[in-house]
Amino acid sequence: MDKKVKKPVSKQKKKNDDQNMNTKSNRFLITVNVFGSSGPIRFIVNEDDNSAAVVETALKLYAREGRLPILGSDVNSFFLYPANAGLDALYPTELIGSHRVRNFVLCKKQINPHMTEARSQVIAQKGGGWRAWLQKSFSLKILSH
């Protein structure tokens, strides 16, 4: 004989659904082309992720898929560029959603070889190249006055 009373659905649940939808809207699909690789890597990121986290994720996915060439896992050895021409590489702390770009290029940093004694001797034997030409052109201009 007990009457079951139906409780109305609280509005709090609706607020949680709205918050979940807002959270999902901050996520988006990006494409990362790895320089020297056969094809792009696609994955979902949060708009608030920094570029270092995106590089780390891209390197993990790249390694998991067994792609070549082998890149390594050091995040600091890579630059992440927006695919739009004319833009500089993103700083590691820069937010991925700050440029409103969805396509990126991942490039490994080039390590310049150190100047060894043998290399410096080879350069010296060439006669100075552009330095000699520059000094000669300055001396001609000074003498002509």
N, C-alpha and C positions, 0 to 999 in steps of 0.2 A: 503494500500500500504506500510505500514511499514514492513520492513523486521525484523524478529526476529532473533537476533543473539544469538547463543548458546555459553554460556561461558564454557570454558574448566574446568573440575573438578580440583580444586586446590590440590596441594600436601600437604597442611596443614591438610586436612581431613585424608589423609593416615597416616600422622605422629600421629594424635590422635588415630587412630585405632591401630597403633603399640604400643602406650603407654598403651592403654587399655589391649592389649594382654599381655604386660609385667606385668601389675598390676595383671591380672588374674593368671599369672604363679607363682606369689608369694603367692598364696593361695593354701592350700592343705587340704585334709581330714585327720583328726586324729581320733583315737579310744582311749577312756579313759575308763579303767576298774576301777570301784569303788569298793574298798575292802569291801566285805560283801554284795554286791549287786548281783542281778540275772544275769545281762548282761551288755555289754558295752554301752557307749554313743558315738555316732559318730556325729561330726560336723566339719564345715570348719573354719579354722583359717588363719590369715595372717602370713607369715614367720617372720614378725617383731613384732608380739605380744609377750608380756612377759608372763612368766608362771603364774603370779598372775591373769592376765586377762583371761587366759585359765581356771584356777581353778574356777574363778567367773562364767564364761560361763557354765562350766560343772555343777556347783552347781545349777545354775538357771534351766538348762535343766532337771537335776535330780529331782528337786522339781516340775517343771511343769508337768513331767510325773507321779508324784505321787508315786515314788519308795520308797521302804523301805530298810533299816532303814532310818529314817529321820536324815539328816546330819547337817542341819543348813546352815547359809549363811556366816559365818565368814571365809574369805579367809585365814587368818593367822592361822587357826586351821588345815590346811591340808598340806601335802607334795605331790608333783607331781614327780613321778619317771619315767624315761624312762623304757620301758618294758625290755630292754636288761639287762641281769644279770650283776652285777658288777658295775653299775653306781650309783652314789649318787643322792639324790633328787636335783631337780633344785632349784636354788635361785629364789625368787619372781621377781627379776629384769632381770633374764636370758631370752634371746630370745628363743622362742619355736623352731625356725628353726635352732638353732645353733648346735644341735646334729644330724640333719638329721634323726630323728626318727619319726615314725608316730603312734606308739603305746605307751600308757602311763598307769600308775597305780596311782590312787588317793587314798591316805591313810590319815585317820584322825590321828592327833598327839595324842599320849597317854599322859595324864596328870598324873604325879606321885602323889600319895596321900602324903599329908604332914605328917611328923612324929609327932604323938600326944603322949601325956604322956602315954596313955594306950598301944600304940604300942611299945614304947621304953621299958616299963616294961616287956612286953611279950618277946621281944628280949633279954633283960637282964636275964630273968629267964631261957632261954635256955642254959645258960652257956657260951655264947660268940661264940659258933660254930667255925667258921673258924679262928676267931681271937685267940681263946685259942689254937687251933691246931698249928697255925703259931708261936705263942709265945713259945709253948712247943718245936716245932721243932728247933727254933733258940737256945733255952737254951740247948738242947741236943748237938747241933753242937759246941757251945761254951765250954761246959763241956768236950767234947771229945778231945779237943786240949790240 
